[in-house]
């Protein structure tokens, strides 16, 4: 009995000791949901100073000398099998896609019949000359790599040894990725703002933002430099998230590599992947649905660099008035050497308003005296009839109240006008912000492009234009069809919900818009005259047509095989005796013989008559006739001779499909 009792006591003692040690260990060990003290310190530090690129592109100043990469590591062209990825996640993706489709289809049905009132209190910015603004950096921006290429927005020019690699990268991505890959993702840039911008003081009660970036087969360094610049130059308290929408890319570097890379920002940067190519327009609407943390949506193209103190000027007008949409001034980043300079055009300060011609080509016109008179200070935001479309900020709820983009618009083109008209005609306003600047890289000649998916069909951009003018232009749509006669029979889908939206919101007429907001466009781009005839200009009973070959503003037209696809072979002659292609007119060249194509307005180059029955084009000022050489592929004017077959033409209508 004594033995058994002693054995039991020892067993109890051992068990108690084990339990005590277990409790002590559990109390000392960090919980799964709480980081260790060292981890907390590291995360706090990273939140304040996000980790830079761990490669050669994000080095801290002075840590390592720049080492150029020779030759260019051409690994970005590798493609992945998207179909196998889709099959692997089929059940999950189908569910998410179905929910997304339902959300997209129901947006128009969930509109507010009147927009929500302004509830956010925000004080107007104040200009205090000689007192540095409260959002201005207190010291110069550090270099990404001390003394590295492209720092301070300077040109980085590579030698002839890189020629073949550069051409290959331009063909694939549209930019000189060889140079881009050698430039720090955190590079410093030049400050192109007006000096006055540095002395604006903003209420710190700004709205927070989600930055949305849509990309499709983008080059790595241009894409990630966009992300780095946003993180580097945006006050962290206002940057809720960066939402990246992968529009069905098939480049390997945009899959696992990207997923791993963005982990350094601890959830600040997120990637969502479309299960089919949606195109830029609908991918941005998807981005609005995925971006749920910020009060404002800021859209950036996938190849941008935001400038110093870009955020406060851009978001302040929206904080004051939730129905305001803002657009930064867009600077030009050279896609060859990555130098940054102001965009050309505009007034003496480089300020311009967004506009269009009557074929819906994007234009910029100088800031008018009427708009200048509305401002107390030169660098205040000013009204613009339209935006270019790639870069803008809008309150998230207001964007949803507007119905996002028209769900019937496909891929790219016209969406910038659609959202601009919708904002203005339905009670909002669109402002350009001189003190918020963002650099944008423009695609270079030689890029192979991203063809639209098969399901979209042909002419998606033209169909988009027709939808926009049919919904918003009212009787002014006749001027579009005068400029784009080939679109008259183009099917554009159901627009009844969009028409109902206009009616429910008491949206104003396009006539009101043209008179009150876009009043200066017709002085730069007059309303077009009615067409006498239009189509291809074909040599009578031949297979050769006049072709602009893409030449504009002083180039010569040529003779080429007829392709019946319009485009560079589509011309129109109007009642003002202008022979035109889009906003360009045909006229006599400097040599007095060859036919030149150049920009014109309604008062210029009224020089042509078309005698349909005689199959003849006559050049009125010279009295000569339009002639051709099928051997030399040239078009010129010579003395009229009714017996010459080369002076006979026919104009055949071409309809887009």
Steps between C-alpha positions, in 0.01 A plus 500: 500500500784734589667414170191574299442829683859617436470406135180703462653805670801492269273470195290796610815707562640421156171583327472828692855598404429424135181708500677790673777503241242486221310802639824695548609429139162602356500829691847590374449395135354768264143438386438420133302819451756722675852552365797477729642827636774479240239429233287793614800731482584370154140537374470851645819594327383350171165677525675834532772415247381229263772261395655599169571269211751244618669488161719758332203736452404588855833546675521745784715800408869416514453135598630362173634649181286459191605206284359500146361174373674374185339352302135575578355196684216433258287278723177699496387350170435165665133412491289280725212268415201700617261224405658251742488757780135563427417128500687452827282755679187446293241463776623798702547722198159423354335594829695827528444585134128430530472730802705766321281480190185535709646802678596658169160435342312635801694824536263695280204365698647614834532869425406777737234710329668798661863509607581476869556838669844627603563407865880526521622834638808637329654847495628662181876498433680824587790653305764652730782645289849435640361250756574146388183293469414251772518203261829603341812288573735672742813385316589391146383158392772233536626319192395140445862420421753774573631622166302230320347521152178695455520674837327840523305406187806536277539316172683168502632421153649161418767436240475314168587167666146488633322577173361152431389443861333841509309435178387161631375653826316778317329247276388296801410769752491832316787652700877472522493248784878455480552854630204477738640187664822689576322790671408480867136428579535770769677755284471869574320720249507866400239740638311652206239690701449873499689658791169616651396137559753465782317751719150355509382382841236225513262394772646171627151354528536349152313197374691172475555329166527169323738522204385272216747382234382280211766315304524250216838350406682804637879512532622437854699813583256752348213337689679475832645851472138618489430318828824615664439863410151494655631351824802731510309825442161445666449571872439157651199611708304571182608202289250227587612249237641449154279269298660342194267341245673244278292499184582143395875546447696199382850618586674286762647799686147624576397184685689338792783755484256786544310320777822447693633849438200688641514306829763750617221756547298284739167515320515864388535385139252240370467318169171375354499301177228503235398161365480632146620811319249766599681798350608817673150647537321215675815405692485846659138442602612168652775692679238730654320195640820343637628824657296529820723676752551850358238774483640620166601293197814620323556338161851486358628339183751221551798710384500820705702681764319729743680822585582681824194595707258366241239367744364796702425729200329214317275385785426837667227606248327162546519534878323834461239382246433130452362546148832640375731287289864613477777440247872567556710680244660223297870536421680320219743219585707406196465127441856483363709681761247563786560872520200694632377827356172695487252400233511732200213733411261701711534864597813692600512301826438167330143481632247339266140380506400155380303501175413299188442543134175386341635157415564456875877523488651627826631859485646763733416870465656797685339613822248769409487853638157422640643221716798708605264774619331257738822450699660719764834324464673351197536148645142448616312205342306591186206353309552266206231358269674161477783289635755286316376207707808324634556703817227645720353499850133462598315430823424128508131528592445772239657280231257223590210744501600591145486133406876465452584471129230406251506115519461488122832671428768253397878483539616861449384827347224752565471427872681824584229697318216291641599560862575869430158564343325302772669701775426840347151440365379325815604759757869446573809682383838409358810694606860495379744554789822688409677420830448124469728358234548143380745387233372256239695290247353496151540191281771517236471426131582136438287356780315187390198596710245293690233375258146483643363156588302309239169528687501879462479499121620775270501879546447510880623860523266625229209317665591669826495841331156433354363395842636817656355739242167317488460532878646847567523715187131542417465682165876564490552134405439600138836678505670179611339306216608774258859443616467121530249405229622139500347448847137573400402134474719379787304300763560645845279293729228588749527848655154516659635480857741783431224713355290425809792605720508840326128540550497390866784738588363794302829518311542811289505510121815490290404845368520636856836330542637646176382851589597509868802270540643409157432843350851539354527169312326619184746788464779243476301220335204650311187296442552302177308564182272238351664245274448497124648152478733275695685169489809364329638697204571225250654534157207439267472128421835427673612341827695808619382758758631822645663422836626748760743234625444644847664827398366822656591867528697532178557145375408387148221261409590201284335236284462153645298180453138550607421305819137604566575547871473880512760644734777668301296451180181665626435855378206736475423811295265751659285794395788734585705335221743342744639156422566361848612208712404552866635850586741512204448655155652417162671789323769578244851437627792747495619367164167595342430145394494236772197480728564570867287426809502751784294620796221741412195680634181598318654811349797329337571299186158538334659376184322200351198408292388147427313440175350159561367448148834597346703300760715808551647696793588858410740719697313834496787751554717357221227366272693174476382143555590227745730248329703193594788272406434135578866419429646763736204478745474880493200737509532847347316770301552563129327677214155352448469255211170316457672228301740404783381192690729591793289811569184296549392408855207352684401558862353189660333498841655269760308402812674384817391162634 
